Amino acid sequence: MPSPSTTADRIAPKAAPAVHAGHFNVYEIEPFDREPKGPLPYDKRDFYKVTVLEGASRMLYADREVQVDKQALVFSNPLEPYCWEHFKSVHKGHYAIFNDAFFPEYGSLARYPVFQPYQDHVFGLDDEQLAHVKDLFRRMHAEMRSDYAFKYDLLRSLCQELMHFGMKLRPLVHEKSAPNANTRLAHLFIELLGRQFPINELHPRMELRTASDFADALSVHTNHLNRALKEVMGHTTTGLIADRVLHESKMLLGRTTWPVAQIADALGFTEPAHFSNFFRKHTAQSPMQFRAV
């Protein structure tokens, strides 16, 4: 007679972990606690993205803009540049990023209208719809923290539910925009800056760090880029880069266990001491003091 354990294994075989293909992650957008300094970029790089935003804002595209009066569900694709301009000092929300390889059985994500360039991407939400979308994101966050063997299958289902929910909504109306040359250049800079973040295991270091790096990538002189950003956004190239680097450094110090030297290198500082001086200048704290709070 076979042993009890052999019988149990034959009757109820152990489930194999779900295959985790492609890339998926979900993030919370922390409230901004000061007056906005201009359009704030989102990470696009090679990913599709679904975002829920709370707060009055405007989505700026190359040839149009969409006003959000209260809250919205936004779909983004890697092929269409955009940036987000917010009007109040406090905003919050969530976003999920993923690539085609995360949905191998569904074909290209580009076949969905919400991910096709120059289609409707921004959908207003009433309070009931917002509560439903936030619950889906809450479940995503919970699954990402879990050790459930099939969690990525469940995350695919939750992500698809978000996509189908959005496609049933009424899109917000587009307004045509006619940006001048400096405005277009500022938007391209914001897009390029956004592509440097977030810093994580798949993107462990900033590729562009200085004003000249960005000017070279945009095929303009550094002085030309600086004048355009001063006119459109009221800040210098170096100042905008520093503001975004400071935000990312706070995220890395607060949400990772990376050594300060590793964070400094990831953010393009040649020496950890340079990073510490930069951080102290802008926060009146050392990186370790900030992390300890």
C-alpha positions in Angstrom: 0.0 0.0 0.0 1.4 3.4 -0.9 2.3 5.8 1.9 -0.2 8.5 2.9 2.1 11.2 1.5 2.4 9.5 -1.9 -1.4 9.1 -2.1 -1.9 12.8 -1.2 0.6 13.9 -3.8 -1.2 11.8 -6.4 -4.6 13.1 -5.5 -3.6 16.8 -5.0 -0.4 17.6 -6.8 1.5 20.7 -5.7 0.7 23.7 -7.9 3.5 25.1 -9.9 4.1 28.8 -9.5 2.7 31.0 -12.2 5.0 32.1 -15.0 6.0 35.7 -14.6 6.7 37.0 -18.2 7.4 40.5 -19.1 7.4 43.4 -16.6 4.7 44.8 -14.3 4.8 47.1 -11.3 2.4 49.4 -9.4 3.2 52.6 -7.6 1.5 55.2 -5.4 1.7 58.9 -6.4 2.5 60.8 -3.2 0.9 64.2 -2.6 2.9 67.2 -3.5 3.3 69.4 -0.5 4.3 72.7 -2.2 3.2 74.8 -5.1 3.9 73.2 -8.4 7.0 74.3 -10.4 5.7 73.3 -13.8 4.6 70.2 -15.6 5.6 67.0 -13.9 6.8 64.0 -16.0 5.8 60.4 -15.7 8.0 57.5 -16.4 7.2 56.2 -19.9 10.3 54.5 -21.4 9.2 51.2 -22.8 6.0 50.8 -20.8 2.3 51.1 -21.1 0.7 52.8 -18.1 -2.7 53.1 -16.4 -3.0 56.0 -14.0 -5.7 57.3 -11.6 -5.2 61.0 -10.7 -7.0 63.0 -8.1 -6.9 66.8 -8.4 -7.4 69.5 -11.0 -4.8 69.1 -13.8 -4.1 69.2 -17.5 -2.7 66.5 -19.8 -0.5 68.1 -22.4 0.2 66.3 -25.7 2.0 67.5 -28.8 -1.1 68.8 -30.6 -3.8 68.9 -27.9 -4.5 69.1 -24.2 -7.2 67.6 -21.9 -8.4 69.4 -18.8 -9.2 67.3 -15.7 -11.4 69.2 -13.2 -11.5 66.7 -10.4 -10.2 63.1 -11.1 -9.5 60.9 -14.1 -8.3 57.6 -15.4 -5.4 58.0 -17.9 -3.9 55.5 -20.3 -0.5 56.0 -21.7 1.6 54.3 -24.4 5.3 54.3 -25.1 4.9 56.0 -28.5 3.1 59.2 -27.7 4.8 62.0 -25.7 2.9 63.8 -23.0 3.3 65.5 -19.7 1.0 66.3 -16.8 0.5 69.9 -15.5 -1.2 70.2 -12.2 -2.9 73.2 -10.7 -3.1 72.6 -6.9 -0.4 71.9 -4.4 -1.7 68.4 -3.3 -2.3 65.5 -5.7 -2.4 61.8 -5.3 -3.1 58.7 -7.2 -1.7 55.4 -8.4 -0.2 54.0 -11.6 0.6 50.6 -13.0 3.3 50.0 -15.7 3.7 47.0 -17.9 4.9 45.9 -21.3 3.5 43.7 -24.1 5.4 40.7 -22.8 3.3 40.8 -19.6 0.3 39.9 -21.7 1.6 37.2 -24.1 -1.7 35.5 -24.7 -3.5 38.8 -25.7 -1.4 40.0 -28.6 -0.1 43.5 -28.8 -1.6 46.0 -26.3 -1.6 48.6 -29.1 -4.7 47.0 -30.5 -6.7 48.4 -27.6 -8.1 51.9 -28.5 -7.0 53.4 -25.2 -3.3 52.6 -26.0 -3.4 53.7 -29.7 -1.6 57.0 -30.5 -3.9 60.0 -31.0 -7.0 58.3 -29.5 -8.9 59.0 -26.3 -6.7 58.4 -23.3 -8.2 60.5 -20.5 -11.5 59.6 -18.9 -13.3 61.6 -16.1 -14.4 59.7 -13.1 -17.3 60.3 -10.7 -16.9 59.5 -7.0 -18.3 56.0 -7.4 -16.1 55.2 -10.4 -13.1 56.6 -8.5 -13.8 54.3 -5.6 -13.9 51.3 -7.9 -10.7 52.1 -9.7 -8.9 52.8 -6.4 -10.0 49.4 -5.0 -8.5 47.7 -8.1 -5.2 49.5 -7.4 -5.4 48.6 -3.7 -5.7 45.0 -4.7 -2.8 45.3 -7.1 -0.6 46.7 -4.3 -1.7 43.9 -2.0 -0.9 41.2 -4.5 2.6 42.7 -5.3 3.4 42.4 -1.6 2.0 38.8 -1.3 3.8 35.5 -1.8 0.9 33.9 -3.7 2.3 31.6 -6.4 -0.2 32.8 -9.0 -0.2 36.5 -8.1 0.9 37.7 -11.6 -2.0 35.9 -13.2 -4.3 37.8 -10.8 -2.4 41.1 -11.6 -3.0 40.5 -15.3 -6.7 40.1 -14.6 -6.9 43.2 -12.4 -5.0 45.2 -15.1 -7.3 44.0 -17.8 -10.4 44.9 -15.7 -9.0 48.4 -15.5 -8.5 48.6 -19.2 -12.0 47.4 -20.0 -13.5 49.6 -17.4 -11.8 52.6 -19.0 -12.9 51.7 -22.5 -16.6 51.9 -21.3 -16.2 55.4 -19.9 -16.9 58.7 -21.7 -13.6 60.4 -22.6 -12.9 64.0 -21.6 -12.9 66.5 -24.4 -9.7 67.4 -26.2 -8.7 71.0 -26.8 -6.4 71.9 -29.6 -3.2 73.5 -28.6 -0.7 75.5 -30.7 2.5 75.6 -28.8 5.3 77.8 -30.0 8.8 76.5 -30.6 9.9 77.1 -27.0 6.9 75.4 -25.6 7.4 72.3 -27.8 11.1 72.2 -26.7 10.1 72.4 -23.0 7.6 69.6 -23.5 10.3 67.4 -25.1 12.7 68.2 -22.3 10.0 67.1 -19.7 9.4 63.9 -21.6 13.1 63.2 -21.8 13.5 63.9 -18.1 10.6 61.6 -17.3 12.3 58.8 -19.1 15.1 58.8 -16.6 12.8 57.6 -13.7 11.9 55.7 -11.6 15.3 54.3 -10.7 14.9 50.6 -10.1 16.4 47.2 -10.8 15.5 47.5 -14.5 16.7 51.1 -14.8 19.5 51.4 -12.2 21.0 54.7 -13.2 20.2 58.0 -14.8 21.4 58.1 -18.4 21.2 61.9 -18.8 22.3 64.0 -15.9 23.5 67.5 -16.9 22.0 70.4 -18.8 24.4 69.7 -21.7 23.4 66.0 -21.7 19.8 67.0 -22.3 20.7 69.7 -24.8 22.8 67.2 -26.8 20.0 64.6 -26.8 17.5 67.3 -28.0 20.0 68.6 -30.7 20.0 72.2 -29.4 22.6 74.4 -27.7 22.5 74.4 -23.9 21.8 78.2 -23.8 18.9 77.7 -26.2 17.3 75.0 -24.0 17.8 77.1 -20.9 16.1 80.1 -22.4 13.2 78.0 -23.5 12.7 76.5 -20.1 13.0 79.9 -18.4 10.4 81.3 -20.7 7.9 78.4 -20.5 8.4 77.1 -17.0 10.2 79.9 -15.1 13.1 77.7 -14.1 16.5 76.8 -15.5 17.5 73.4 -16.9 19.7 72.7 -14.0 17.0 73.7 -11.5 14.4 71.4 -13.1 16.9 68.5 -13.1 17.8 69.1 -9.5 14.2 69.2 -8.4 13.4 65.9 -10.1 16.6 64.3 -8.7 15.7 65.4 -5.2 12.3 63.9 -5.5 13.7 60.6 -6.7 16.4 60.6 -4.0 13.7 60.9 -1.3 11.8 58.0 -2.9 15.0 55.8 -2.9 15.9 56.7 0.7 12.4 56.1 2.0 11.5 53.0 0.0 14.7 51.0 -0.5 17.5 49.7 1.6 20.1 50.8 -1.0 23.3 52.2 0.6 23.7 56.0 0.2 26.7 55.4 -2.1 24.5 53.3 -4.4 21.8 55.9 -4.5 24.4 58.6 -5.2 25.8 56.6 -8.1 22.3 55.9 -9.5 21.5 59.6 -9.6 24.7 60.5 -11.4 26.8 61.9 -8.5 30.5 61.1 -8.9 31.1 60.9 -5.2 28.7 60.1 -2.3 29.9 63.3 -0.6 28.6 65.3 -3.5 25.2 63.7 -3.1 25.1 64.3 0.6 26.0 68.0 0.1 23.3 68.3 -2.6 20.7 66.6 -0.3 21.6 68.7 2.7 21.4 71.9 0.7 17.9 71.2 -0.4 16.5 69.6 2.8 18.7 70.8 5.7 19.2 67.1 6.5 21.7 64.5 5.6 20.5 61.4 3.6 20.8 59.2 6.7 18.9 61.7 8.8 16.1 61.8 6.3 16.0 57.9 6.1 15.9 57.7 9.9 12.8 59.9 10.3 
